[in-house]
Amino acid sequence: MRKSHGYRSRTRKLLKKKPREKGKIGLSKLLHEYKPGDKVVIKLNPTVHKGMPHRRYHGRVGTIKAKRGRSYVISITQDNAVKTIIARPEHLEPHRGV
């Protein structure tokens, strides 16, 4: 039988939550407003499937370009290409540059 190559294939370890992290998402994460130009880290939340970017962008830092409905348009550089990703705020965190 052929292997499945679905959107979330090979994410068993990547999208697994530790026991203390399980449960509902905090409201501050959902209601956080990002402005164009803000830097964000894409951190996938496996409990919410809607608005989830592809696993290859997990941990990447991008720049907010615009808001589209409840989601945000994010610009990410990948090698020489500039990618545009649409993700919901559940999968984003403010970047704390060191």
VMD Tcl script that builds the backbone (N, CA, C; Angstrom):
set m [mol new atoms 294]
animate dup $m
set s [atomselect $m all]
$s set {name element resname resid chain x y z} {
  {N N MET 1 A 0.845 -1.192 0.000}
  {CA C MET 1 A 0.000 0.000 0.000}
  {C C MET 1 A 0.886 1.250 0.000}
  {N N ARG 2 A 0.460 2.274 -0.726}
  {CA C ARG 2 A 1.235 3.513 -0.807}
  {C C ARG 2 A 1.168 4.290 0.500}
  {N N LYS 3 A 2.255 5.016 0.772}
  {CA C LYS 3 A 2.296 5.853 1.967}
  {C C LYS 3 A 1.386 7.061 1.795}
  {N N SER 4 A 0.843 7.520 2.915}
  {CA C SER 4 A 0.021 8.722 2.887}
  {C C SER 4 A 0.934 9.946 2.933}
  {N N HIS 5 A 0.660 10.908 2.089}
  {CA C HIS 5 A 1.452 12.141 2.072}
  {C C HIS 5 A 0.536 13.318 2.385}
  {N N GLY 6 A -0.216 13.213 3.464}
  {CA C GLY 6 A -1.163 14.254 3.826}
  {C C GLY 6 A -0.490 15.511 4.352}
  {N N TYR 7 A -1.298 16.507 4.636}
  {CA C TYR 7 A -0.811 17.814 5.065}
  {C C TYR 7 A -0.087 17.735 6.403}
  {N N ARG 8 A -0.504 16.810 7.274}
  {CA C ARG 8 A 0.115 16.690 8.595}
  {C C ARG 8 A 0.931 15.412 8.725}
  {N N SER 9 A 1.414 14.875 7.614}
  {CA C SER 9 A 2.190 13.636 7.679}
  {C C SER 9 A 3.527 13.887 8.370}
  {N N ARG 10 A 4.005 12.892 9.112}
  {CA C ARG 10 A 5.264 12.930 9.861}
  {C C ARG 10 A 5.308 14.064 10.889}
  {N N THR 11 A 4.207 14.275 11.601}
  {CA C THR 11 A 4.177 15.336 12.613}
  {C C THR 11 A 3.865 14.772 13.993}
  {N N ARG 12 A 3.999 13.473 14.173}
  {CA C ARG 12 A 3.628 12.855 15.452}
  {C C ARG 12 A 4.403 13.481 16.615}
  {N N LYS 13 A 5.697 13.656 16.446}
  {CA C LYS 13 A 6.518 14.215 17.521}
  {C C LYS 13 A 6.427 15.745 17.541}
  {N N LEU 14 A 6.390 16.358 16.368}
  {CA C LEU 14 A 6.388 17.816 16.259}
  {C C LEU 14 A 5.125 18.438 16.850}
  {N N LEU 15 A 3.973 17.839 16.581}
  {CA C LEU 15 A 2.698 18.402 17.019}
  {C C LEU 15 A 2.146 17.687 18.247}
  {N N LYS 16 A 3.028 17.266 19.152}
  {CA C LYS 16 A 2.593 16.605 20.366}
  {C C LYS 16 A 2.757 17.554 21.542}
  {N N LYS 17 A 1.730 17.643 22.372}
  {CA C LYS 17 A 1.803 18.510 23.544}
  {C C LYS 17 A 2.202 17.703 24.765}
  {N N LYS 18 A 2.925 18.363 25.661}
  {CA C LYS 18 A 3.263 17.728 26.925}
  {C C LYS 18 A 2.012 17.779 27.824}
  {N N PRO 19 A 1.908 16.874 28.805}
  {CA C PRO 19 A 0.689 16.827 29.630}
  {C C PRO 19 A 0.305 18.155 30.277}
  {N N ARG 20 A 1.266 18.968 30.710}
  {CA C ARG 20 A 0.937 20.242 31.365}
  {C C ARG 20 A 0.519 21.318 30.377}
  {N N GLU 21 A 0.800 21.126 29.101}
  {CA C GLU 21 A 0.426 22.105 28.084}
  {C C GLU 21 A -0.969 21.862 27.528}
  {N N LYS 22 A -1.531 20.697 27.807}
  {CA C LYS 22 A -2.824 20.342 27.232}
  {C C LYS 22 A -3.940 21.202 27.826}
  {N N GLY 23 A -5.040 21.291 27.097}
  {CA C GLY 23 A -6.185 22.062 27.570}
  {C C GLY 23 A -6.484 23.206 26.638}
  {N N LYS 24 A -7.332 24.093 27.102}
  {CA C LYS 24 A -7.758 25.212 26.267}
  {C C LYS 24 A -6.658 26.258 26.130}
  {N N ILE 25 A -6.751 27.019 25.053}
  {CA C ILE 25 A -5.794 28.081 24.792}
  {C C ILE 25 A -6.202 29.312 25.597}
  {N N GLY 26 A -5.229 30.052 26.091}
  {CA C GLY 26 A -5.512 31.271 26.834}
  {C C GLY 26 A -6.088 32.351 25.926}
  {N N LEU 27 A -6.960 33.161 26.478}
  {CA C LEU 27 A -7.595 34.223 25.699}
  {C C LEU 27 A -6.602 35.270 25.216}
  {N N SER 28 A -5.551 35.506 25.992}
  {CA C SER 28 A -4.578 36.520 25.591}
  {C C SER 28 A -3.894 36.133 24.287}
  {N N LYS 29 A -3.726 34.842 24.056}
  {CA C LYS 29 A -3.111 34.378 22.810}
  {C C LYS 29 A -4.057 34.587 21.630}
  {N N LEU 30 A -5.338 34.373 21.847}
  {CA C LEU 30 A -6.321 34.522 20.777}
  {C C LEU 30 A -6.610 35.983 20.457}
  {N N LEU 31 A -6.602 36.830 21.474}
  {CA C LEU 31 A -7.003 38.219 21.292}
  {C C LEU 31 A -5.830 39.164 21.030}
  {N N HIS 32 A -4.618 38.630 20.952}
  {CA C HIS 32 A -3.445 39.485 20.729}
  {C C HIS 32 A -3.522 40.094 19.335}
  {N N GLU 33 A -3.392 41.414 19.262}
  {CA C GLU 33 A -3.446 42.128 17.976}
  {C C GLU 33 A -2.029 42.381 17.478}
  {N N TYR 34 A -1.771 41.987 16.249}
  {CA C TYR 34 A -0.485 42.251 15.619}
  {C C TYR 34 A -0.665 43.365 14.595}
  {N N LYS 35 A 0.344 44.215 14.477}
  {CA C LYS 35 A 0.302 45.304 13.513}
  {C C LYS 35 A 1.263 45.000 12.372}
  {N N PRO 36 A 1.012 45.537 11.182}
  {CA C PRO 36 A 1.954 45.320 10.075}
  {C C PRO 36 A 3.363 45.777 10.458}
  {N N GLY 37 A 4.324 44.923 10.180}
  {CA C GLY 37 A 5.713 45.197 10.530}
  {C C GLY 37 A 6.170 44.454 11.767}
  {N N ASP 38 A 5.234 43.914 12.570}
  {CA C ASP 38 A 5.600 43.149 13.765}
  {C C ASP 38 A 6.254 41.836 13.368}
  {N N LYS 39 A 7.257 41.432 14.159}
  {CA C LYS 39 A 7.907 40.139 13.936}
  {C C LYS 39 A 7.179 39.094 14.785}
  {N N VAL 40 A 6.914 37.938 14.189}
  {CA C VAL 40 A 6.231 36.858 14.901}
  {C C VAL 40 A 6.955 35.529 14.657}
  {N N VAL 41 A 6.789 34.623 15.625}
  {CA C VAL 41 A 7.299 33.263 15.498}
  {C C VAL 41 A 6.110 32.368 15.209}
  {N N ILE 42 A 6.234 31.533 14.198}
  {CA C ILE 42 A 5.163 30.591 13.882}
  {C C ILE 42 A 5.373 29.358 14.757}
  {N N LYS 43 A 4.456 29.163 15.674}
  {CA C LYS 43 A 4.519 28.019 16.580}
  {C C LYS 43 A 3.172 27.323 16.490}
  {N N LEU 44 A 3.133 26.190 15.810}
  {CA C LEU 44 A 1.873 25.507 15.531}
  {C C LEU 44 A 1.229 24.993 16.805}
  {N N ASN 45 A -0.073 25.192 16.904}
  {CA C ASN 45 A -0.860 24.681 18.018}
  {C C ASN 45 A -1.682 23.514 17.483}
  {N N PRO 46 A -1.349 22.273 17.878}
  {CA C PRO 46 A -2.015 21.105 17.300}
  {C C PRO 46 A -3.487 20.961 17.661}
  {N N THR 47 A -3.962 21.666 18.698}
  {CA C THR 47 A -5.365 21.536 19.079}
  {C C THR 47 A -6.289 22.294 18.139}
  {N N VAL 48 A -5.745 23.245 17.373}
  {CA C VAL 48 A -6.547 24.036 16.439}
  {C C VAL 48 A -6.070 23.717 15.031}
  {N N HIS 49 A -6.951 23.130 14.221}
  {CA C HIS 49 A -6.570 22.759 12.864}
  {C C HIS 49 A -6.782 23.899 11.892}
  {N N LYS 50 A -7.731 24.768 12.203}
  {CA C LYS 50 A -8.083 25.831 11.277}
  {C C LYS 50 A -6.999 26.905 11.273}
  {N N GLY 51 A -6.619 27.340 10.101}
  {CA C GLY 51 A -5.627 28.402 9.978}
  {C C GLY 51 A -4.225 27.977 10.342}
  {N N MET 52 A -3.947 26.668 10.260}
  {CA C MET 52 A -2.626 26.156 10.622}
  {C C MET 52 A -1.724 26.125 9.386}
  {N N PRO 53 A -0.563 26.785 9.447}
  {CA C PRO 53 A 0.357 26.697 8.318}
  {C C PRO 53 A 1.010 25.319 8.236}
  {N N HIS 54 A 1.737 25.071 7.176}
  {CA C HIS 54 A 2.409 23.790 6.985}
  {C C HIS 54 A 3.499 23.619 8.033}
  {N N ARG 55 A 3.800 22.376 8.354}
  {CA C ARG 55 A 4.768 22.080 9.411}
  {C C ARG 55 A 6.167 22.575 9.095}
  {N N ARG 56 A 6.494 22.787 7.819}
  {CA C ARG 56 A 7.849 23.244 7.478}
  {C C ARG 56 A 8.124 24.656 7.991}
  {N N TYR 57 A 7.061 25.412 8.338}
  {CA C TYR 57 A 7.233 26.773 8.824}
  {C C TYR 57 A 7.236 26.863 10.346}
  {N N HIS 58 A 7.129 25.729 11.035}
  {CA C HIS 58 A 7.125 25.706 12.499}
  {C C HIS 58 A 8.465 26.212 13.027}
  {N N GLY 59 A 8.431 27.250 13.870}
  {CA C GLY 59 A 9.647 27.807 14.446}
  {C C GLY 59 A 10.261 28.931 13.637}
  {N N ARG 60 A 9.703 29.254 12.481}
  {CA C ARG 60 A 10.240 30.316 11.631}
  {C C ARG 60 A 9.789 31.683 12.132}
  {N N VAL 61 A 10.614 32.678 11.876}
  {CA C VAL 61 A 10.283 34.057 12.232}
  {C C VAL 61 A 9.871 34.775 10.960}
  {N N GLY 62 A 8.739 35.467 11.002}
  {CA C GLY 62 A 8.240 36.196 9.848}
  {C C GLY 62 A 7.776 37.586 10.245}
  {N N THR 63 A 7.376 38.346 9.254}
  {CA C THR 63 A 6.900 39.714 9.460}
  {C C THR 63 A 5.442 39.802 9.044}
  {N N ILE 64 A 4.621 40.423 9.877}
  {CA C ILE 64 A 3.206 40.609 9.563}
  {C C ILE 64 A 3.095 41.637 8.444}
  {N N LYS 65 A 2.350 41.268 7.402}
  {CA C LYS 65 A 2.121 42.177 6.276}
  {C C LYS 65 A 0.737 42.825 6.355}
  {N N ALA 66 A -0.284 42.028 6.686}
  {CA C ALA 66 A -1.653 42.539 6.724}
  {C C ALA 66 A -2.525 41.606 7.553}
  {N N LYS 67 A -3.742 42.075 7.819}
  {CA C LYS 67 A -4.730 41.235 8.485}
  {C C LYS 67 A -5.782 40.868 7.456}
  {N N ARG 68 A -6.188 39.607 7.442}
  {CA C ARG 68 A -7.171 39.130 6.482}
  {C C ARG 68 A -8.227 38.348 7.250}
  {N N GLY 69 A -9.340 39.006 7.578}
  {CA C GLY 69 A -10.358 38.381 8.406}
  {C C GLY 69 A -9.818 38.227 9.815}
  {N N ARG 70 A -9.858 37.006 10.351}
  {CA C ARG 70 A -9.265 36.742 11.657}
  {C C ARG 70 A -7.790 36.404 11.542}
  {N N SER 71 A -7.347 36.090 10.340}
  {CA C SER 71 A -5.979 35.632 10.109}
  {C C SER 71 A -5.042 36.781 9.777}
  {N N TYR 72 A -3.756 36.437 9.729}
  {CA C TYR 72 A -2.715 37.398 9.387}
  {C C TYR 72 A -1.921 36.881 8.200}
  {N N VAL 73 A -1.502 37.810 7.348}
  {CA C VAL 73 A -0.639 37.483 6.219}
  {C C VAL 73 A 0.789 37.727 6.688}
  {N N ILE 74 A 1.626 36.692 6.590}
  {CA C ILE 74 A 2.984 36.740 7.107}
  {C C ILE 74 A 3.958 36.523 5.956}
  {N N SER 75 A 5.032 37.281 5.947}
  {CA C SER 75 A 6.074 37.144 4.939}
  {C C SER 75 A 7.284 36.464 5.568}
  {N N ILE 76 A 7.761 35.387 4.915}
  {CA C ILE 76 A 8.892 34.616 5.429}
  {C C ILE 76 A 9.903 34.426 4.313}
  {N N THR 77 A 11.190 34.554 4.641}
  {CA C THR 77 A 12.215 34.262 3.645}
  {C C THR 77 A 12.650 32.814 3.809}
  {N N GLN 78 A 12.679 32.107 2.691}
  {CA C GLN 78 A 13.099 30.706 2.681}
  {C C GLN 78 A 14.140 30.571 1.577}
  {N N ASP 79 A 15.409 30.465 1.972}
  {CA C ASP 79 A 16.544 30.495 1.046}
  {C C ASP 79 A 16.514 31.830 0.290}
  {N N ASN 80 A 16.314 31.810 -1.016}
  {CA C ASN 80 A 16.273 33.050 -1.790}
  {C C ASN 80 A 14.843 33.518 -2.046}
  {N N ALA 81 A 13.867 32.677 -1.733}
  {CA C ALA 81 A 12.470 32.999 -2.025}
  {C C ALA 81 A 11.807 33.694 -0.836}
  {N N VAL 82 A 10.816 34.528 -1.120}
  {CA C VAL 82 A 9.998 35.151 -0.085}
  {C C VAL 82 A 8.624 34.496 -0.149}
  {N N LYS 83 A 8.227 33.851 0.947}
  {CA C LYS 83 A 6.961 33.133 0.999}
  {C C LYS 83 A 5.922 33.959 1.733}
  {N N THR 84 A 4.667 33.824 1.318}
  {CA C THR 84 A 3.547 34.466 1.988}
  {C C THR 84 A 2.685 33.382 2.609}
  {N N ILE 85 A 2.444 33.503 3.909}
  {CA C ILE 85 A 1.692 32.492 4.647}
  {C C ILE 85 A 0.523 33.171 5.334}
  {N N ILE 86 A -0.609 32.488 5.360}
  {CA C ILE 86 A -1.790 32.999 6.051}
  {C C ILE 86 A -2.027 32.087 7.250}
  {N N ALA 87 A -2.017 32.679 8.455}
  {CA C ALA 87 A -2.164 31.887 9.674}
  {C C ALA 87 A -3.014 32.636 10.679}
  {N N ARG 88 A -3.676 31.871 11.515}
  {CA C ARG 88 A -4.480 32.456 12.587}
  {C C ARG 88 A -3.610 32.751 13.800}
  {N N PRO 89 A -4.082 33.641 14.699}
  {CA C PRO 89 A -3.238 34.038 15.844}
  {C C PRO 89 A -2.934 32.910 16.825}
  {N N GLU 90 A -3.681 31.815 16.795}
  {CA C GLU 90 A -3.392 30.683 17.679}
  {C C GLU 90 A -2.022 30.079 17.382}
  {N N HIS 91 A -1.563 30.244 16.147}
  {CA C HIS 91 A -0.313 29.642 15.717}
  {C C HIS 91 A 0.836 30.646 15.678}
  {N N LEU 92 A 0.621 31.832 16.256}
  {CA C LEU 92 A 1.647 32.878 16.244}
  {C C LEU 92 A 2.022 33.291 17.662}
  {N N GLU 93 A 3.255 33.748 17.809}
  {CA C GLU 93 A 3.747 34.307 19.064}
  {C C GLU 93 A 4.564 35.544 18.738}
  {N N PRO 94 A 4.521 36.572 19.582}
  {CA C PRO 94 A 5.381 37.736 19.335}
  {C C PRO 94 A 6.851 37.327 19.430}
  {N N HIS 95 A 7.665 37.833 18.521}
  {CA C HIS 95 A 9.099 37.520 18.525}
  {C C HIS 95 A 9.801 38.376 19.560}
  {N N ARG 96 A 10.565 37.738 20.422}
  {CA C ARG 96 A 11.334 38.464 21.409}
  {C C ARG 96 A 12.789 38.392 20.971}
  {N N GLY 97 A 13.199 39.355 20.151}
  {CA C GLY 97 A 14.563 39.381 19.614}
  {C C GLY 97 A 15.596 39.554 20.700}
  {N N VAL 98 A 16.637 38.758 20.617}
  {CA C VAL 98 A 17.690 38.798 21.646}
  {C C VAL 98 A 18.841 39.632 21.168}
}
mol reanalyze $m
mol bondsrecalc $m
mol representation Tube
mol addrep $m
